[in-house]
Every structure is written in C-alpha cells, then in structure tokens.
Amino acid sequence: MIYQSIKEEGLKRISRGSFHVEENLFLSTVEKISDVLAEQQFVPEFGIDGMFLQYLDERAAEDAKRRINEKGVKADTMQERTSWKVKVEF
C-alpha cells in the first residue's frame, strides 16, 4: 500500500513537471527498492530530481542506504536537525 502510494505520487509530480525524472527510470528504480519503500513510516519528500526517505536515527538511515546501494541505486544519507534522510538519486 505504501509502495503504491509513493509510486502514484511520483508519477503525479512527473506529469506536473515538478519532479524532473524520466517516468521509466522512476518506475524501474522504485521497483528495485520496493522492499525499502514498503517499510517507510513517513511520506517521502520529492525534490527536483531525487526522493528523500526519512528516518529517526542514523543507524536506520545507513541501513536503508546500504540496502538501496546493493540494488544498484545511488543513495546517500544526510542529517537534518532531528532526523536523518536518505536521498535516492535517479
């Protein structure tokens, strides 16, 4: 359910022009990392060309980044004031 919602939101943003990613690339990437996306407790944020997954601690963010990278998708972690984010690059 969560995975499907993320996919639909990304496609809406692509069609509106606020998310600058090719539709096929977006769909193939989210399919590769569907297991990580299905575990999300927070709605991801969409940037211009990336998606940000939010985590409450560094350990969870680093684990998600590692799992995403293992699937051949580029990702990186960053710290916010009270949380950690994993940027999924397309």
Backbone atoms as SQL, in Angstrom:
CREATE TABLE atoms (id INTEGER PRIMARY KEY, chain TEXT, resi INTEGER, resn TEXT, atom TEXT, x REAL, y REAL, z REAL);
INSERT INTO atoms VALUES
  (1, 'A', 1, 'MET', 'N', 0.825, -1.195, 0.000),
  (2, 'A', 1, 'MET', 'CA', 0.000, 0.000, 0.000),
  (3, 'A', 1, 'MET', 'C', 0.866, 1.255, 0.000),
  (4, 'A', 2, 'ILE', 'N', 1.844, 1.304, 0.896),
  (5, 'A', 2, 'ILE', 'CA', 2.730, 2.455, 0.977),
  (6, 'A', 2, 'ILE', 'C', 3.519, 2.591, -0.318),
  (7, 'A', 3, 'TYR', 'N', 4.058, 1.466, -0.801),
  (8, 'A', 3, 'TYR', 'CA', 4.820, 1.464, -2.049),
  (9, 'A', 3, 'TYR', 'C', 3.980, 2.023, -3.190),
  (10, 'A', 4, 'GLN', 'N', 2.747, 1.577, -3.301),
  (11, 'A', 4, 'GLN', 'CA', 1.854, 2.038, -4.374),
  (12, 'A', 4, 'GLN', 'C', 1.590, 3.547, -4.264),
  (13, 'A', 5, 'SER', 'N', 1.401, 4.043, -3.064),
  (14, 'A', 5, 'SER', 'CA', 1.165, 5.475, -2.856),
  (15, 'A', 5, 'SER', 'C', 2.375, 6.308, -3.265),
  (16, 'A', 6, 'ILE', 'N', 3.560, 5.833, -2.936),
  (17, 'A', 6, 'ILE', 'CA', 4.785, 6.536, -3.320),
  (18, 'A', 6, 'ILE', 'C', 4.913, 6.570, -4.845),
  (19, 'A', 7, 'LYS', 'N', 4.634, 5.449, -5.466),
  (20, 'A', 7, 'LYS', 'CA', 4.708, 5.364, -6.922),
  (21, 'A', 7, 'LYS', 'C', 3.719, 6.333, -7.576),
  (22, 'A', 8, 'GLU', 'N', 2.491, 6.360, -7.094),
  (23, 'A', 8, 'GLU', 'CA', 1.471, 7.257, -7.650),
  (24, 'A', 8, 'GLU', 'C', 1.848, 8.718, -7.458),
  (25, 'A', 9, 'GLU', 'N', 2.367, 9.073, -6.291),
  (26, 'A', 9, 'GLU', 'CA', 2.752, 10.460, -6.022),
  (27, 'A', 9, 'GLU', 'C', 3.897, 10.888, -6.945),
  (28, 'A', 10, 'GLY', 'N', 4.873, 10.020, -7.123),
  (29, 'A', 10, 'GLY', 'CA', 5.971, 10.331, -8.031),
  (30, 'A', 10, 'GLY', 'C', 5.500, 10.548, -9.456),
  (31, 'A', 11, 'LEU', 'N', 4.617, 9.692, -9.927),
  (32, 'A', 11, 'LEU', 'CA', 4.091, 9.831, -11.293),
  (33, 'A', 11, 'LEU', 'C', 3.288, 11.115, -11.451),
  (34, 'A', 12, 'LYS', 'N', 2.528, 11.494, -10.422),
  (35, 'A', 12, 'LYS', 'CA', 1.782, 12.763, -10.473),
  (36, 'A', 12, 'LYS', 'C', 2.733, 13.942, -10.598),
  (37, 'A', 13, 'ARG', 'N', 3.787, 13.914, -9.815),
  (38, 'A', 13, 'ARG', 'CA', 4.754, 15.015, -9.834),
  (39, 'A', 13, 'ARG', 'C', 5.511, 15.072, -11.162),
  (40, 'A', 14, 'ILE', 'N', 5.795, 13.928, -11.741),
  (41, 'A', 14, 'ILE', 'CA', 6.446, 13.897, -13.059),
  (42, 'A', 14, 'ILE', 'C', 5.527, 14.519, -14.093),
  (43, 'A', 15, 'SER', 'N', 4.254, 14.155, -14.077),
  (44, 'A', 15, 'SER', 'CA', 3.314, 14.693, -15.076),
  (45, 'A', 15, 'SER', 'C', 3.069, 16.186, -14.892),
  (46, 'A', 16, 'ARG', 'N', 3.167, 16.685, -13.653),
  (47, 'A', 16, 'ARG', 'CA', 3.007, 18.124, -13.403),
  (48, 'A', 16, 'ARG', 'C', 4.271, 18.909, -13.739),
  (49, 'A', 17, 'GLY', 'N', 5.388, 18.216, -13.840),
  (50, 'A', 17, 'GLY', 'CA', 6.646, 18.872, -14.143),
  (51, 'A', 17, 'GLY', 'C', 7.418, 19.349, -12.925),
  (52, 'A', 18, 'SER', 'N', 7.014, 18.932, -11.728),
  (53, 'A', 18, 'SER', 'CA', 7.729, 19.358, -10.519),
  (54, 'A', 18, 'SER', 'C', 8.781, 18.337, -10.087),
  (55, 'A', 19, 'PHE', 'N', 8.843, 17.205, -10.777),
  (56, 'A', 19, 'PHE', 'CA', 9.810, 16.151, -10.482),
  (57, 'A', 19, 'PHE', 'C', 10.454, 15.793, -11.812),
  (58, 'A', 20, 'HIS', 'N', 11.709, 16.168, -11.985),
  (59, 'A', 20, 'HIS', 'CA', 12.396, 16.060, -13.269),
  (60, 'A', 20, 'HIS', 'C', 13.141, 14.741, -13.416),
  (61, 'A', 21, 'VAL', 'N', 12.362, 13.680, -13.577),
  (62, 'A', 21, 'VAL', 'CA', 12.900, 12.337, -13.738),
  (63, 'A', 21, 'VAL', 'C', 12.103, 11.670, -14.844),
  (64, 'A', 22, 'GLU', 'N', 12.777, 10.877, -15.669),
  (65, 'A', 22, 'GLU', 'CA', 12.050, 10.135, -16.700),
  (66, 'A', 22, 'GLU', 'C', 11.152, 9.096, -16.030),
  (67, 'A', 23, 'GLU', 'N', 9.943, 8.979, -16.525),
  (68, 'A', 23, 'GLU', 'CA', 8.967, 8.074, -15.913),
  (69, 'A', 23, 'GLU', 'C', 9.484, 6.637, -15.835),
  (70, 'A', 24, 'ASN', 'N', 10.091, 6.144, -16.908),
  (71, 'A', 24, 'ASN', 'CA', 10.595, 4.763, -16.911),
  (72, 'A', 24, 'ASN', 'C', 11.693, 4.564, -15.875),
  (73, 'A', 25, 'LEU', 'N', 12.580, 5.555, -15.732),
  (74, 'A', 25, 'LEU', 'CA', 13.646, 5.471, -14.742),
  (75, 'A', 25, 'LEU', 'C', 13.060, 5.471, -13.330),
  (76, 'A', 26, 'PHE', 'N', 12.086, 6.334, -13.090),
  (77, 'A', 26, 'PHE', 'CA', 11.439, 6.380, -11.781),
  (78, 'A', 26, 'PHE', 'C', 10.801, 5.031, -11.459),
  (79, 'A', 27, 'LEU', 'N', 10.022, 4.500, -12.383),
  (80, 'A', 27, 'LEU', 'CA', 9.327, 3.232, -12.131),
  (81, 'A', 27, 'LEU', 'C', 10.290, 2.075, -11.901),
  (82, 'A', 28, 'SER', 'N', 11.351, 1.993, -12.695),
  (83, 'A', 28, 'SER', 'CA', 12.299, 0.892, -12.510),
  (84, 'A', 28, 'SER', 'C', 13.060, 1.022, -11.193),
  (85, 'A', 29, 'THR', 'N', 13.373, 2.255, -10.803),
  (86, 'A', 29, 'THR', 'CA', 14.090, 2.469, -9.547),
  (87, 'A', 29, 'THR', 'C', 13.228, 2.120, -8.343),
  (88, 'A', 30, 'VAL', 'N', 11.990, 2.597, -8.317),
  (89, 'A', 30, 'VAL', 'CA', 11.138, 2.285, -7.165),
  (90, 'A', 30, 'VAL', 'C', 10.816, 0.795, -7.105),
  (91, 'A', 31, 'GLU', 'N', 10.779, 0.135, -8.254),
  (92, 'A', 31, 'GLU', 'CA', 10.567, -1.315, -8.255),
  (93, 'A', 31, 'GLU', 'C', 11.759, -2.025, -7.609),
  (94, 'A', 32, 'LYS', 'N', 12.975, -1.579, -7.934),
  (95, 'A', 32, 'LYS', 'CA', 14.180, -2.185, -7.363),
  (96, 'A', 32, 'LYS', 'C', 14.218, -2.050, -5.844),
  (97, 'A', 33, 'ILE', 'N', 13.749, -0.915, -5.334),
  (98, 'A', 33, 'ILE', 'CA', 13.846, -0.662, -3.887),
  (99, 'A', 33, 'ILE', 'C', 12.481, -0.765, -3.196),
  (100, 'A', 34, 'SER', 'N', 11.571, -1.497, -3.790),
  (101, 'A', 34, 'SER', 'CA', 10.206, -1.595, -3.256),
  (102, 'A', 34, 'SER', 'C', 10.168, -2.117, -1.819),
  (103, 'A', 35, 'ASP', 'N', 11.088, -3.019, -1.461),
  (104, 'A', 35, 'ASP', 'CA', 11.099, -3.536, -0.090),
  (105, 'A', 35, 'ASP', 'C', 11.454, -2.437, 0.915),
  (106, 'A', 36, 'VAL', 'N', 12.381, -1.557, 0.557),
  (107, 'A', 36, 'VAL', 'CA', 12.757, -0.447, 1.438),
  (108, 'A', 36, 'VAL', 'C', 11.601, 0.551, 1.520),
  (109, 'A', 37, 'LEU', 'N', 10.974, 0.840, 0.390),
  (110, 'A', 37, 'LEU', 'CA', 9.861, 1.793, 0.375),
  (111, 'A', 37, 'LEU', 'C', 8.667, 1.269, 1.163),
  (112, 'A', 38, 'ALA', 'N', 8.435, -0.018, 1.132),
  (113, 'A', 38, 'ALA', 'CA', 7.293, -0.601, 1.844),
  (114, 'A', 38, 'ALA', 'C', 7.424, -0.454, 3.363),
  (115, 'A', 39, 'GLU', 'N', 8.639, -0.258, 3.849),
  (116, 'A', 39, 'GLU', 'CA', 8.873, -0.109, 5.286),
  (117, 'A', 39, 'GLU', 'C', 8.769, 1.331, 5.767),
  (118, 'A', 40, 'GLN', 'N', 8.531, 2.267, 4.873),
  (119, 'A', 40, 'GLN', 'CA', 8.517, 3.678, 5.244),
  (120, 'A', 40, 'GLN', 'C', 7.386, 3.995, 6.218),
  (121, 'A', 41, 'GLN', 'N', 7.740, 4.760, 7.258),
  (122, 'A', 41, 'GLN', 'CA', 6.742, 5.223, 8.208),
  (123, 'A', 41, 'GLN', 'C', 6.309, 6.647, 7.882),
  (124, 'A', 42, 'PHE', 'N', 7.115, 7.328, 7.103),
  (125, 'A', 42, 'PHE', 'CA', 6.847, 8.716, 6.740),
  (126, 'A', 42, 'PHE', 'C', 6.717, 8.821, 5.227),
  (127, 'A', 43, 'VAL', 'N', 5.930, 9.768, 4.778),
  (128, 'A', 43, 'VAL', 'CA', 5.787, 10.004, 3.345),
  (129, 'A', 43, 'VAL', 'C', 7.094, 10.606, 2.842),
  (130, 'A', 44, 'PRO', 'N', 7.703, 10.027, 1.802),
  (131, 'A', 44, 'PRO', 'CA', 8.941, 10.591, 1.281),
  (132, 'A', 44, 'PRO', 'C', 8.717, 11.989, 0.693),
  (133, 'A', 45, 'GLU', 'N', 9.776, 12.774, 0.709),
  (134, 'A', 45, 'GLU', 'CA', 9.735, 14.083, 0.074),
  (135, 'A', 45, 'GLU', 'C', 10.326, 13.931, -1.324),
  (136, 'A', 46, 'PHE', 'N', 9.767, 14.650, -2.265),
  (137, 'A', 46, 'PHE', 'CA', 10.289, 14.628, -3.622),
  (138, 'A', 46, 'PHE', 'C', 10.977, 15.954, -3.895),
  (139, 'A', 47, 'GLY', 'N', 12.240, 15.884, -4.324),
  (140, 'A', 47, 'GLY', 'CA', 12.965, 17.069, -4.743),
  (141, 'A', 47, 'GLY', 'C', 12.803, 17.231, -6.244),
  (142, 'A', 48, 'ILE', 'N', 13.675, 17.984, -6.837),
  (143, 'A', 48, 'ILE', 'CA', 13.605, 18.191, -8.283),
  (144, 'A', 48, 'ILE', 'C', 13.976, 16.915, -9.034),
  (145, 'A', 49, 'ASP', 'N', 14.993, 16.199, -8.536),
  (146, 'A', 49, 'ASP', 'CA', 15.443, 15.002, -9.243),
  (147, 'A', 49, 'ASP', 'C', 15.790, 13.844, -8.298),
  (148, 'A', 50, 'GLY', 'N', 15.275, 13.905, -7.087),
  (149, 'A', 50, 'GLY', 'CA', 15.537, 12.848, -6.121),
  (150, 'A', 50, 'GLY', 'C', 14.385, 12.712, -5.135),
  (151, 'A', 51, 'MET', 'N', 14.420, 11.623, -4.412),
  (152, 'A', 51, 'MET', 'CA', 13.393, 11.352, -3.416),
  (153, 'A', 51, 'MET', 'C', 14.091, 11.168, -2.069),
  (154, 'A', 52, 'PHE', 'N', 13.527, 11.736, -1.024),
  (155, 'A', 52, 'PHE', 'CA', 14.133, 11.711, 0.301),
  (156, 'A', 52, 'PHE', 'C', 13.299, 10.865, 1.249),
  (157, 'A', 53, 'LEU', 'N', 13.918, 9.813, 1.776),
  (158, 'A', 53, 'LEU', 'CA', 13.270, 8.945, 2.750),
  (159, 'A', 53, 'LEU', 'C', 13.708, 9.395, 4.136),
  (160, 'A', 54, 'GLN', 'N', 12.788, 9.460, 5.068),
  (161, 'A', 54, 'GLN', 'CA', 13.097, 9.991, 6.391),
  (162, 'A', 54, 'GLN', 'C', 13.200, 8.876, 7.430),
  (163, 'A', 55, 'TYR', 'N', 14.209, 9.019, 8.306),
  (164, 'A', 55, 'TYR', 'CA', 14.440, 8.058, 9.385),
  (165, 'A', 55, 'TYR', 'C', 14.694, 8.807, 10.686),
  (166, 'A', 56, 'LEU', 'N', 14.398, 8.163, 11.795),
  (167, 'A', 56, 'LEU', 'CA', 14.561, 8.807, 13.096),
  (168, 'A', 56, 'LEU', 'C', 15.984, 8.739, 13.629),
  (169, 'A', 57, 'ASP', 'N', 16.774, 7.771, 13.138),
  (170, 'A', 57, 'ASP', 'CA', 18.146, 7.683, 13.630),
  (171, 'A', 57, 'ASP', 'C', 19.115, 7.322, 12.510),
  (172, 'A', 58, 'GLU', 'N', 20.373, 7.580, 12.776),
  (173, 'A', 58, 'GLU', 'CA', 21.428, 7.365, 11.782),
  (174, 'A', 58, 'GLU', 'C', 21.543, 5.896, 11.385),
  (175, 'A', 59, 'ARG', 'N', 21.428, 5.017, 12.352),
  (176, 'A', 59, 'ARG', 'CA', 21.582, 3.583, 12.075),
  (177, 'A', 59, 'ARG', 'C', 20.552, 3.093, 11.051),
  (178, 'A', 60, 'ALA', 'N', 19.302, 3.479, 11.219),
  (179, 'A', 60, 'ALA', 'CA', 18.250, 3.073, 10.282),
  (180, 'A', 60, 'ALA', 'C', 18.497, 3.667, 8.901),
  (181, 'A', 61, 'ALA', 'N', 18.929, 4.918, 8.855),
  (182, 'A', 61, 'ALA', 'CA', 19.204, 5.581, 7.576),
  (183, 'A', 61, 'ALA', 'C', 20.372, 4.909, 6.859),
  (184, 'A', 62, 'GLU', 'N', 21.426, 4.601, 7.584),
  (185, 'A', 62, 'GLU', 'CA', 22.595, 3.959, 6.979),
  (186, 'A', 62, 'GLU', 'C', 22.251, 2.555, 6.482),
  (187, 'A', 63, 'ASP', 'N', 21.415, 1.846, 7.226),
  (188, 'A', 63, 'ASP', 'CA', 20.985, 0.512, 6.796),
  (189, 'A', 63, 'ASP', 'C', 20.178, 0.598, 5.508),
  (190, 'A', 64, 'ALA', 'N', 19.257, 1.559, 5.433),
  (191, 'A', 64, 'ALA', 'CA', 18.453, 1.734, 4.220),
  (192, 'A', 64, 'ALA', 'C', 19.348, 2.109, 3.037),
  (193, 'A', 65, 'LYS', 'N', 20.299, 3.015, 3.260),
  (194, 'A', 65, 'LYS', 'CA', 21.215, 3.409, 2.190),
  (195, 'A', 65, 'LYS', 'C', 22.001, 2.209, 1.671),
  (196, 'A', 66, 'ARG', 'N', 22.509, 1.399, 2.583),
  (197, 'A', 66, 'ARG', 'CA', 23.268, 0.209, 2.190),
  (198, 'A', 66, 'ARG', 'C', 22.421, -0.733, 1.342),
  (199, 'A', 67, 'ARG', 'N', 21.193, -0.980, 1.776),
  (200, 'A', 67, 'ARG', 'CA', 20.294, -1.877, 1.043),
  (201, 'A', 67, 'ARG', 'C', 19.946, -1.312, -0.333),
  (202, 'A', 68, 'ILE', 'N', 19.761, -0.007, -0.428),
  (203, 'A', 68, 'ILE', 'CA', 19.455, 0.636, -1.712),
  (204, 'A', 68, 'ILE', 'C', 20.660, 0.537, -2.641),
  (205, 'A', 69, 'ASN', 'N', 21.852, 0.842, -2.115),
  (206, 'A', 69, 'ASN', 'CA', 23.078, 0.758, -2.914),
  (207, 'A', 69, 'ASN', 'C', 23.327, -0.664, -3.415),
  (208, 'A', 70, 'GLU', 'N', 23.017, -1.670, -2.604),
  (209, 'A', 70, 'GLU', 'CA', 23.207, -3.065, -3.002),
  (210, 'A', 70, 'GLU', 'C', 22.351, -3.433, -4.212),
  (211, 'A', 71, 'LYS', 'N', 21.282, -2.700, -4.430),
  (212, 'A', 71, 'LYS', 'CA', 20.396, -2.966, -5.565),
  (213, 'A', 71, 'LYS', 'C', 20.803, -2.158, -6.802),
  (214, 'A', 72, 'GLY', 'N', 21.955, -1.466, -6.718),
  (215, 'A', 72, 'GLY', 'CA', 22.465, -0.715, -7.848),
  (216, 'A', 72, 'GLY', 'C', 21.880, 0.671, -7.991),
  (217, 'A', 73, 'VAL', 'N', 21.261, 1.188, -6.937),
  (218, 'A', 73, 'VAL', 'CA', 20.656, 2.518, -6.963),
  (219, 'A', 73, 'VAL', 'C', 21.523, 3.441, -6.103),
  (220, 'A', 74, 'LYS', 'N', 21.821, 4.619, -6.623),
  (221, 'A', 74, 'LYS', 'CA', 22.653, 5.563, -5.885),
  (222, 'A', 74, 'LYS', 'C', 21.825, 6.240, -4.796),
  (223, 'A', 75, 'ALA', 'N', 22.381, 6.254, -3.596),
  (224, 'A', 75, 'ALA', 'CA', 21.711, 6.886, -2.454),
  (225, 'A', 75, 'ALA', 'C', 22.773, 7.404, -1.497),
  (226, 'A', 76, 'ASP', 'N', 22.403, 8.387, -0.713),
  (227, 'A', 76, 'ASP', 'CA', 23.315, 8.941, 0.274),
  (228, 'A', 76, 'ASP', 'C', 22.517, 9.397, 1.485),
  (229, 'A', 77, 'THR', 'N', 23.159, 9.414, 2.648),
  (230, 'A', 77, 'THR', 'CA', 22.486, 9.863, 3.861),
  (231, 'A', 77, 'THR', 'C', 22.869, 11.295, 4.190),
  (232, 'A', 78, 'MET', 'N', 21.965, 11.973, 4.870),
  (233, 'A', 78, 'MET', 'CA', 22.232, 13.332, 5.341),
  (234, 'A', 78, 'MET', 'C', 21.469, 13.547, 6.634),
  (235, 'A', 79, 'GLN', 'N', 22.061, 14.344, 7.509),
  (236, 'A', 79, 'GLN', 'CA', 21.425, 14.619, 8.791),
  (237, 'A', 79, 'GLN', 'C', 20.651, 15.924, 8.723),
  (238, 'A', 80, 'GLU', 'N', 19.448, 15.887, 9.265),
  (239, 'A', 80, 'GLU', 'CA', 18.644, 17.087, 9.428),
  (240, 'A', 80, 'GLU', 'C', 18.703, 17.421, 10.919),
  (241, 'A', 81, 'ARG', 'N', 17.983, 18.394, 11.350),
  (242, 'A', 81, 'ARG', 'CA', 18.047, 18.766, 12.772),
  (243, 'A', 81, 'ARG', 'C', 17.644, 17.623, 13.702),
  (244, 'A', 82, 'THR', 'N', 16.500, 17.023, 13.457),
  (245, 'A', 82, 'THR', 'CA', 16.012, 15.983, 14.371),
  (246, 'A', 82, 'THR', 'C', 15.848, 14.628, 13.710),
  (247, 'A', 83, 'SER', 'N', 16.312, 14.479, 12.494),
  (248, 'A', 83, 'SER', 'CA', 16.148, 13.209, 11.800),
  (249, 'A', 83, 'SER', 'C', 17.268, 13.004, 10.787),
  (250, 'A', 84, 'TRP', 'N', 17.203, 11.885, 10.124),
  (251, 'A', 84, 'TRP', 'CA', 18.147, 11.527, 9.068),
  (252, 'A', 84, 'TRP', 'C', 17.360, 11.272, 7.801),
  (253, 'A', 85, 'LYS', 'N', 17.942, 11.596, 6.657),
  (254, 'A', 85, 'LYS', 'CA', 17.293, 11.345, 5.375),
  (255, 'A', 85, 'LYS', 'C', 18.225, 10.572, 4.479),
  (256, 'A', 86, 'VAL', 'N', 17.614, 9.763, 3.625),
  (257, 'A', 86, 'VAL', 'CA', 18.337, 9.052, 2.587),
  (258, 'A', 86, 'VAL', 'C', 17.827, 9.613, 1.268),
  (259, 'A', 87, 'LYS', 'N', 18.743, 10.199, 0.498),
  (260, 'A', 87, 'LYS', 'CA', 18.374, 10.727, -0.815),
  (261, 'A', 87, 'LYS', 'C', 18.577, 9.619, -1.839),
  (262, 'A', 88, 'VAL', 'N', 17.502, 9.265, -2.517),
  (263, 'A', 88, 'VAL', 'CA', 17.553, 8.295, -3.600),
  (264, 'A', 88, 'VAL', 'C', 17.691, 9.104, -4.878),
  (265, 'A', 89, 'GLU', 'N', 18.773, 8.852, -5.624),
  (266, 'A', 89, 'GLU', 'CA', 19.016, 9.588, -6.847),
  (267, 'A', 89, 'GLU', 'C', 18.532, 8.817, -8.053),
  (268, 'A', 90, 'PHE', 'N', 18.015, 9.541, -9.026),
  (269, 'A', 90, 'PHE', 'CA', 17.516, 8.919, -10.247),
  (270, 'A', 90, 'PHE', 'C', 18.397, 9.292, -11.428);
